[in-house]
Amino acid sequence: KLVQSTAPRARLHLRPSPFAEGFYRAFKRALHSNPAVFYRFGDVMEPDPEGAIVAPWGFNFVSDHVRDLSLIVADNRTIIGRDRERIGVGAEKWRWLPARQAPRLTEAEASARAARRKGRVLWASRLDREKRPELLPRIAKHLARLAPDIRMDVFGSAVLNTFDPRCLLGMPNISYCGPFDSFASLDHGANDAFVYTTHYDGMPNVILEAIAAGLPVIAPDVGGIGEIIVDGESGILLPALPGEEEIAAAYAEAIVRLANDAALRARLAAAALRRLADRHGPATFAKTARAIFGEARAAAAPRHASLAAGWVRTPDEDKDGEAALSTESLQ
């Protein structure tokens, strides 16, 4: 009723969440005059001894409502390709909108920072099962064998499920530093590289932030990560190996390789900054967003014209007619 009475022609922006998805399922027929945009980041994967299994959340919503949604906007092209292949209809509805992230320093500044070896690498993320924090002690053990002088600075706390960080205490080459407010608040200059672990992902913001701060990135080839991290060119991209010991050993070897090669650190950091500016800079973001939502506005015009003559645009309605539905905004 709130949307109908104050924003009868507004686009609905649906962020994946039980609330937003349930709202749309319940009221899409009543809100037929409101074009709906759904944001799609990636598949949720359930780890399994026989291999990861794609969970239905997110994908099922898109599959069920692809004919009703006006747009499906994703921050990585990998999930767009997978969805189009699996669903097979409405391919024109998917749009790529890269996350906006401006570099925080120049290529010259990043190269100068990389010249001095620090012997420390940074891990900063959620201590949840999805992010594979259980790999950290394994990586540390391999590091202790390969390069005892290299330390890992670990920041984070659990949000969705429980990981006991006490298992990190007492390890001579891990410093558990507790929660952090934002990536920008961390001392990036104290580290040789950023290490990212995860079971699944789309395009992680934290990787973009690490690149923007001039840190070379070591990450797994899952989701859309390979779109920004090209192995040996803009970072080190590790294959998604099946066993925990194998992947932990691969991380340790990559850390040692970067920590001991200043020229490699400088080259990867500079190339990643260029790639970030080209794909995720403010100008690219603005141009792409205007193209996406300009098309959506034009396509929605005939739909709006069929509204009853009694509808009046309220002074408080945003000039572009947008209404965002997410757990945070409406629950």
N, C-alpha and C positions, 0 to 999 in steps of 0.2 A: 504493500500500500504506500509506503514511503517513496519508493522509486516511481510508482505509477503517478502519484500526486505531485511530485516535485521535479521529476526528470523523465518524462514519458518517452523521450527520444534518445536518451543518453546511451552510449555504449556501456555495456557491463564488462568490466575487466575481472576475470576470474583467476585468482592465484590458486594453484593446487592445494587443497586442504579439505578435510572432511566437511567442514561447514559450507564452503563455497560450492563444492560439488553437490552436496545435498540440497542446498538452496536452489541451484539451477535445475536439478532433477524435479524438484517439487513445483517450481513456479515458471518453468520455461514457457508454458503455453499462455500463462497470464501476462508474461512479459514479451510477447511475440514482437512487439514494436521496438524492442531494445536489442540491437545487434550485440552479440556476445563474443568476447575475445578471451581465449583460454591460453595461459602461459604454460609451456611444456619445456622442462629442463632435462629430463632423462628418465630412463627406466630404473625402478628400484630392483635390486638384485638380492636374492636370498642365497647366502653362501651354503654350499652343499659339498660333502666329500667327493661326489661324482662330478662336480662342476657347478658354477653359479646358475641359479634358476631365476628367470624374470618373474617378478611379482606382478599381480594384475593392477595394482593401484596406478592411477594416472592413465595408463594405456587403455584400460577398460572404459574410463570416462570418455576419452577421445573417440574410441571405437563406437561407443553407444550414441554419441551426440555429434559425430562429424557432419551430418547433414543439417544440424540445427545451428552449429557454431558459425559465426561469420569469418573468424580468423583463428588460427592456431599459431602462436608466436613462440619461437624457440631461440635460445641463445647459442645453439650449436647446430651445425648442419648434419652431424652424425645421427641425431635422433630424428631429424626430419626425414632423412633417407630411410631409416628403419621403419618409421611409421607409414610412410607412403607405400613401402613394399608390402607391409603386413596388412594394411587396411584396404588399399587398392582403389579407393574412391576419394573424390574431393582433393586431389593432389594440389590444386591451385590455392587451397586455403592455408597451407603452411607458409610461414614467412620466417626468415632469419633476421633477428635483431641482436647484434653483438652487444654484450655488456659494455657499459661505458667505463673506461679506465684510462686516465691520462698518465704518461710517464712522470715520475717524480724527480728525475735527474736526467742529465744528458748522457749520451754514449761515452763522451770523453770522461765524465765524472765516474761513470760505472767502470770504465777501464782502469782509471786511476785507483779506484777502491779495490779492484781485483788484483792489483799488482802485489799487495802484501798478503802473505799467507797468515790466516788467523788460527787455523787448526780447530775451528768450531763450525758446526752446521746447525741450521734452525729447523725445527719441526713445530708448527703451530696450527692447531685445528681442534675439532671437538674430540673428546676422548670417548667416542661412541663406537660401537661395533662396526658401523659402516666405514669408519676411517682407519680401521685395522691398527689400533694402538698396540695390540698384542705383538706386532712385529718389532716394536722398538727394542725390547730386551734382546731379541734374536739378532737384530742388526748390530746392537752394541757388542754382543759377544764376537761376531765376525770382525768388527772394527778393532776390538782389543787384540785380536790375533794379527790383523794386517797392519794396523797403524795405532799403537797404544796411545799416542799423543793427541789423537783427534777426539773431540768431545761433541756430544749432541745436546743442544739446548732445547728442551721440550716445554711448550706452553699449551695450556688448554684445560678444559674441564668437561665432565660428562653432561649432556643435555637430554638425550633421548633414552639412554640406558646406562647401566653402571659399568664403569671400568675402574678398578682400584689402582690409583697411581702409586700406591705404596710398593707395587712390584718393581717400580723404577728406582726406588731409593736403595742406596747401598751399592749401586753399580758405579764403578769408578769413572766411566766415561759418559754418563748421563747426568745432566743437571735438570731436575724437574723444577720449573719455575712457577708453576701454578697457573691460574686463569689469566687471560689478557682481555682488555677492553676492545682493542682494535689492532689490526695489523700495523697501522701507522704508528702506534705507540711503542712498538718494539725497536730494539737497537739493531737495525739491519746491518749496519757497518761492522758489527762484531763477528759476522759469519761469512764463511766462504761460499755457502750455497743454501738453498731452501729445499728441504726434503718433504715430499708429499706422498702419503700412503692412503689408499682407499680401495674398497671392493668395487664400487661403481660410482659414476658421476656424470654430470653434463659438462658444463664449462665452469670449473670452480673459480669463484671470485678470488679466493686466497692465492691461487697461482698467478692471476693477473696482477694482484697487488704485489706479490713477490717480484715479478718481472719489472713492474713499475718502480720498485725500490732498487733495482739494479742487481738483484740476486740471481745467479744461475739456478735453474730448477732441475731437480731430479724427480720424475713422476712416472706412474704406470700408464701404459697405453690402454686406457679404458674410457668409455664415453667419448666426449669431444675433446679430451686433453690433447690428442695428437693434432688437432687443428691449430694449436698455438705452439706446442712443443714439438718441433721437428728434430728427431734424434741426430745429434752431432752438429746441428745448425743453430737451433735456438734453445737448446737444453739437452738433457739426457732423458730419453723416453725408454722405459724398461718394459719388456714384454710381460704380459699378464701370466706369469708362470704359475703352475698349479699348486706346488708345495710351498709351505711357509719357509722352510729352510732354504729352498732354492731362491725365492724372491728376496729373502733377507740377505743372502750372500751377494746377490746382484746389486742390492742397494749399497752394501758396504763397499764393494769394489768400485761402484760409481762415485761414492763419496771420496774414497782415497784418490781416485783418478783426478777428480776436480781439485781436491785440496792440494795436490802436488803439482798442478800445472796452471801457473798464473796466466799464461797465454790463452789456454783453453777457457778459463773462467772469463777473461776479458772478451774473447770472441763470442762466446755464447750469450753473455749478458748484453752486449751491444746488438747482436742480431735479434735477440728477443725483444729489446726495446723498440727496434725498427718495426718488427712484426706487430707489436702491441699498438704502436702509434698508427700504423696503416689500417689495422682491423678493428681496433677498439677505442681509438682516439675520439674526442668530443665531436669533431667535425663529421667523422664517419657515422657515429651514432645518430647525430641530429639529422643528417641526410637520409639515412635508412629509416628512421622513425617517421619522418615526414612522408616518405614514399609509401610506407606501409599504411599509415593511418589516413593519409590523403586518399588512397585507393578505397579504403574501407568507408570513408565518408561519402564518396561518390557512389559506391555500390549501394549504400543504405538509403540514398535519397528517394528512390521510388517507394521503398517501404514506408518511409516517413510520410510521403505524400498521401498515403491511404489512411492516415490517422483521422479520427473524427475531428470535425471543425472546432469542437468545443475545447480542445486542448490548448492551453496557453503556456508559453515559455515563461518561467518564473524569473525574476531578477536575480535570484541567487543561483540559478543553474549556470554551471560553467559554460563558457562560450563554445567550447568544443563538445560539450555534452558527454561527459565521462562519469561513470559510477563504478567505483572499485569494490569488489566483493572479496574479502579474505577473512581469515580467522581473526586477524588483528583489528580490522576496521569495523566489522559488523557483529562479531560474536557478543 
